[in-house]
């Protein structure tokens, strides 16, 4: 029983000693604020905010005189008559 207690105590002490108290943690996904702070620490100029993306747009309602399609009660224009040819086209062998 005694060797088991000694082994557990030694492992507990090793795990405590191996931790760094007050050290910096390696962050894999830093926040924007952390990245900005590190940029300034490394001597880069501070980033300027360009503002948030616009999520709205302006819509102007078309005027009442605007008509995208022809009125429904107007008759459709008739198709032009087809051209009829009498004889052979010019330049054809006789």
VENDA-V769173 format. One record per residue. N is the residue number from 0. NEAR is the number of other ideal C-beta (glycine too) atoms within 8 Angstrom. D_LAST is the distance of its C-alpha to the last C-alpha in Angstrom with 2 decimals. Layout:
<<N NEAR D_LAST> <N NEAR D_LAST>>
//
This chain:
<<0 4 121.51> <1 5 122.52> <2 6 119.72> <3 7 117.12> <4 8 118.50> <5 8 118.56> <6 8 114.96> <7 8 113.81> <8 8 115.77> <9 8 114.32> <10 8 110.76> <11 8 111.38> <12 8 112.81> <13 8 109.91> <14 8 107.35> <15 7 109.19> <16 6 109.63> <17 5 105.98> <18 6 104.85> <19 4 104.63> <20 4 106.35> <21 3 104.85> <22 5 101.95> <23 3 98.36> <24 4 96.03> <25 4 92.65> <26 6 90.13> <27 4 86.70> <28 3 85.14> <29 7 86.88> <30 5 86.64> <31 5 85.14> <32 6 88.66> <33 9 89.73> <34 9 86.71> <35 10 87.44> <36 8 91.07> <37 9 90.18> <38 11 87.74> <39 9 90.57> <40 6 92.95> <41 6 90.54> <42 4 90.29> <43 6 86.88> <44 4 86.49> <45 7 86.91> <46 6 83.68> <47 4 82.70> <48 4 81.62> <49 3 78.22> <50 4 79.07> <51 4 77.89> <52 4 74.26> <53 5 73.29> <54 4 73.04> <55 4 72.12> <56 4 69.25> <57 4 68.97> <58 4 66.86> <59 4 66.13> <60 4 65.32> <61 5 62.26> <62 5 63.09> <63 4 62.91> <64 4 60.08> <65 6 57.85> <66 6 55.27> <67 3 53.06> <68 4 50.93> <69 5 49.81> <70 6 52.41> <71 4 52.21> <72 3 52.44> <73 6 49.46> <74 3 46.28> <75 4 43.32> <76 4 40.54> <77 4 37.58> <78 4 34.34> <79 4 31.69> <80 4 29.05> <81 4 25.81> <82 4 22.71> <83 4 20.15> <84 5 16.45> <85 3 14.69> <86 3 10.92> <87 5 8.61> <88 5 10.37> <89 4 10.09> <90 3 8.80> <91 6 6.37> <92 2 3.78> <93 3 0.00>>
//
